[in-house]
Amino acid sequence: MDEIQLFVYGTLKRGYYNHGIFIPKDSPIVPARIQGQLYLTAYGFPTLTIPQENILAHGSLDIAKDVALSAELNPPKPSWADWPESSAESPLSLVQGELVTLADPLKHIKQIDLLESFSPPSRCMYKRVMAWVKAEELVLAWVYINGEFELDNLLLLPEGSWPE
């Protein structure tokens, strides 16, 4: 089985309560960033939005198919030398997180899908999508983004980091 990359920005990061439960101890982890907007939910954990044009694939309940897609998808890398920081012209920021390599994605993504209430085609708390993530270089990674939280009811974290 192929390994996959997963970008995490909340409770799955090192040092937070879901990391030790859902991320294997031997998983390689490096600091990473993704272009988007980070919000704080009323539950105290974050949710992320990214531009629609940055979504390269949507996850499904067929994790084996999604893992295969991770290996097969070969879009051209974006031409951003450095992604723009938040500005008056662009409300996007570089959301801080970690890039986790999962060696057994069938096992771990299934568990994380349950944690994130990912169950398409139903309404989901989070949606799993594939997008470009900037670590040492630009890489394709799966990331859980906002599914059903109403953004008007959330607090924008303009620095792109949780906790603040």
Secondary structure, DSSP 8 states (H G I E B T S, - for coil): ---EEEEE-STTSTTSTTHHHHS-TT--EEEEEEEEEEEE-TTS-EEEE--GGG--EE--S-HHHHHHHHHH--------SS-----SS---EEEEEEEEEES-HHHHHHHHHHHTT--TTS--SEEEEEEEEESSSEEEEEEEEESS--GGGSEEETT--S--
